[in-house]
Amino acid sequence: MGVFASTDDPGSTGHEQVVFCQDKQSGLKAIIGIYSTALGPALGGTRFYPYASEEAALADVLDLSRGMAYKNALAGLDLGGGKAVIWGDPEQIKSEALLRAYGRFVESLAGRYYTACDVGTYVADMDVIARETRYVTGRSVEHGGAGDSSILTAWGVFQGMRAAAEHVWGAPTLAGKRVGVAGLGKVGKYLTKHLLDDGAEVVATDVNPKALEWVRTTHPQVDLVDDASALVAADIDVYAPCALGGALNDDTVPALRAKVVAGAANNQLAHSGIEKLLADRGILYAPDYVVNAGGVIQVADEIEGFNFDRAKLRATKIYDTTREILRLADDEGVPPAVAADRLAERRMADVGRLRTIRLG
Ligand SMILES: NC(=O)c1ccc[n+]([C@@H]2O[C@H](COP(=O)([O-])OP(=O)(O)OC[C@H]3O[C@@H](n4cnc5c(N)ncnc54)[C@H](O)[C@@H]3O)[C@@H](O)[C@H]2O)c1
């Protein structure tokens, strides 16, 4: 795999910039990947994870930063795609000095990259990073930030699911439908509430006893099943993966009874080709990065000075975007995941090109 794009190397990733950052004393080893700034500064979170190797960390940041370019483009943001990884176990090495050293590297990119939370980093970490750089979102409310991004992530997933329901059953509601939620974490909890408010039946699962306890106490009407495999095989209309990636794979898709998949998890398709398998089985897949963009919409709003109502309005538009993608998929005879990529690439090319019009 090479980073530099060229016509004679189709395996190249085509990233604009990849920066390796090291601060030996604090133990910081980070890689910042900027896939595209065609639509604006690259925005994407920082993943703090004990990768098995430098190669694994690099592969992840290249993949994730590319994904953010597509997500931000379809979220209608004037932002490009980037992501960062910090290589190491956050439980062992996360410290003020390490986070601030990282912040200085983000600052050194002079606004080409804005960071945010991801796996292993939290709102409180962003507040620390913000002591060294202006280019950070996902800060705490006390520091002018958007706080918990899962609120609008769940709202956006619900909007995408409504659009998918309309496409399949003719009405933009989950009322009377049985929805399987895999993962009752930050997003899954809010999503469950939206679904119940809309009149859906919810059946759920989680590996964490605390999450199960929460749902038993808060929403006793929710049915629980043992694990994600049981949920996939259950008599459900909609499957909402809200835990880890790879939920849609060669084992789960053939077993799936739902007619619609719409959930918060990133990278739901275990490998390319799964989108076709879903389409062949007549299952409508609302692309993950389209429906889970509410979180990035929420934190991106901080750049203008956070306003929850404005961000919510923007996240509500995920309904329209999902509809447009599903229509395009039908028109062009391709799975929705392919239609979404095409639409994102079109926006990056059409709007990104405008920067070539010279301003006085
Ligand atoms: N939080 C956001 O704003 C946001 C934004 C975009 C995408 N996402 C994605 O959505 C997903 C959920 O995010 P979150 O913030 O709610 O994370 P979270 O860690 O709060 O929740 C995940 C939940 O899934 C459960 N889980 C893990 N493995 C499971 C399994 N095998 N079966 C059933 N449950 C399992 C966990 O116990 C946990 O309760 C992740 O894939 C995340 O990357 C989140």
The ligand as an SDF file (V2000), in Angstrom:
LIG
                    3D

 44 48  0  0  0  0  0  0  0  0999 V2000
  -20.8130    8.1590   20.0630 N   0  0  0  0  0  0  0  0  0  0  0  0
  -20.8800    8.7510   18.8760 C   0  0  0  0  0  0  0  0  0  0  0  0
  -21.1210    9.9520   18.7680 O   0  0  0  0  0  0  0  0  0  0  0  0
  -20.6740    7.9300   17.6300 C   0  0  0  0  0  0  0  0  0  0  0  0
  -20.6460    8.5940   16.3840 C   0  0  0  0  0  0  0  0  0  0  0  0
  -20.5220    7.8410   15.2140 C   0  0  0  0  0  0  0  0  0  0  0  0
  -20.3780    6.4620   15.3050 C   0  0  0  0  0  0  0  0  0  0  0  0
  -20.3830    5.8510   16.5240 N   0  0  0  0  0  0  0  0  0  0  0  0
  -20.2380    4.3970   16.5660 C   0  0  0  0  0  0  0  0  0  0  0  0
  -21.3960    3.8280   17.1440 O   0  0  0  0  0  0  0  0  0  0  0  0
  -21.0540    2.6770   17.8970 C   0  0  0  0  0  0  0  0  0  0  0  0
  -21.5450    2.8440   19.3230 C   0  0  0  0  0  0  0  0  0  0  0  0
  -20.9500    4.0000   19.8750 O   0  0  0  0  0  0  0  0  0  0  0  0
  -21.1730    4.3860   21.4080 P   0  0  0  0  0  0  0  0  0  0  0  0
  -20.5990    5.7520   21.5470 O   0  0  0  0  0  0  0  0  0  0  0  0
  -22.5710    4.1100   21.8100 O   0  0  0  0  0  0  0  0  0  0  0  0
  -20.1880    3.3530   22.0840 O   0  0  0  0  0  0  0  0  0  0  0  0
  -20.3110    2.7080   23.5400 P   0  0  0  0  0  0  0  0  0  0  0  0
  -18.9750    2.1150   23.8260 O   0  0  0  0  0  0  0  0  0  0  0  0
  -20.8920    3.6820   24.5160 O   0  0  0  0  0  0  0  0  0  0  0  0
  -21.4100    1.5650   23.3620 O   0  0  0  0  0  0  0  0  0  0  0  0
  -21.1840    0.3640   22.7140 C   0  0  0  0  0  0  0  0  0  0  0  0
  -22.0360   -0.6730   23.4490 C   0  0  0  0  0  0  0  0  0  0  0  0
  -21.9540   -1.8980   22.7300 O   0  0  0  0  0  0  0  0  0  0  0  0
  -21.8070   -2.9510   23.6650 C   0  0  0  0  0  0  0  0  0  0  0  0
  -21.1810   -4.0820   22.9750 N   0  0  0  0  0  0  0  0  0  0  0  0
  -19.8850   -4.3050   22.6930 C   0  0  0  0  0  0  0  0  0  0  0  0
  -19.7220   -5.4710   22.0640 N   0  0  0  0  0  0  0  0  0  0  0  0
  -20.9590   -6.0160   21.9360 C   0  0  0  0  0  0  0  0  0  0  0  0
  -21.4450   -7.1970   21.3640 C   0  0  0  0  0  0  0  0  0  0  0  0
  -20.6290   -8.0900   20.8000 N   0  0  0  0  0  0  0  0  0  0  0  0
  -22.7700   -7.4410   21.4070 N   0  0  0  0  0  0  0  0  0  0  0  0
  -23.6200   -6.5520   21.9860 C   0  0  0  0  0  0  0  0  0  0  0  0
  -23.2090   -5.3840   22.5400 N   0  0  0  0  0  0  0  0  0  0  0  0
  -21.9020   -5.1330   22.5190 C   0  0  0  0  0  0  0  0  0  0  0  0
  -20.9830   -2.3690   24.7610 C   0  0  0  0  0  0  0  0  0  0  0  0
  -21.1240   -3.0990   25.9770 O   0  0  0  0  0  0  0  0  0  0  0  0
  -21.5630   -0.9590   24.8660 C   0  0  0  0  0  0  0  0  0  0  0  0
  -22.6540   -0.9020   25.7730 O   0  0  0  0  0  0  0  0  0  0  0  0
  -19.5360    2.5280   17.7520 C   0  0  0  0  0  0  0  0  0  0  0  0
  -19.2730    1.6670   16.6660 O   0  0  0  0  0  0  0  0  0  0  0  0
  -19.0730    3.9190   17.4110 C   0  0  0  0  0  0  0  0  0  0  0  0
  -17.8650    3.9210   16.6730 O   0  0  0  0  0  0  0  0  0  0  0  0
  -20.5410    6.5530   17.6770 C   0  0  0  0  0  0  0  0  0  0  0  0
  1  2  1  0
  2  3  2  0
  2  4  1  0
  4  5  1  0
  4 44  2  0
  5  6  2  0
  6  7  1  0
  7  8  2  0
  8  9  1  0
  8 44  1  0
  9 10  1  0
  9 42  1  0
 10 11  1  0
 11 12  1  0
 11 40  1  0
 12 13  1  0
 13 14  1  0
 14 15  2  0
 14 16  1  0
 14 17  1  0
 17 18  1  0
 18 19  2  0
 18 20  1  0
 18 21  1  0
 21 22  1  0
 22 23  1  0
 23 24  1  0
 23 38  1  0
 24 25  1  0
 25 26  1  0
 25 36  1  0
 26 27  1  0
 26 35  1  0
 27 28  2  0
 28 29  1  0
 29 30  1  0
 29 35  2  0
 30 31  1  0
 30 32  2  0
 32 33  1  0
 33 34  2  0
 34 35  1  0
 36 37  1  0
 36 38  1  0
 38 39  1  0
 40 41  1  0
 40 42  1  0
 42 43  1  0
M  CHG  2   8   1  16  -1
M  END
$$$$
